[in-house]
């Protein structure tokens, strides 16, 4: 391959600091897991990337945009373009709150609800593939430990008076 450099990821040296970093490992796995998942799906637009966000909207119909942003550790300004995309793709709709026109509430559309059920089936398959080889107990323990990290992060945001 003239001029091309072949890359062998296995030959890369991973610094010991990174091997011991929980945050780095989580971020690296998140990137890899979502790239693989998105690469396997067609016809869902940008929704696979925002599956968790859509499930939160489904579980909390009419959630205020500001609360939704907090729930997924985003700034409100970062959430708006995501919601605009999901609105354009037919997944969600935003409505002004009846008591305060400045507050935007987020709902799944009827089509979004139907498509989310189909996407969830794909998420389940992906989850099974991702956790292949883990026992039910190991998966439960992993989720428990990740939950503790989530609790720590949320508490740290609250302690500083900042929003996620």
ABEGO torsion letter per residue (X at the ends): XBGBBBBBAAABBBBAAAAABAAAAAAAAAAAAAAAAAAABBGAEAAAAAAAAAAAAAABBGBBAAAAAAAAGBBAAAAAAAAAAAAAAGABBBBBBAABAABBBBBBBAAAAAAAAAAAAAAAAAAAAAABGBBAAAAAAAAAAAAAAAAAAAAAAAAAGBBX
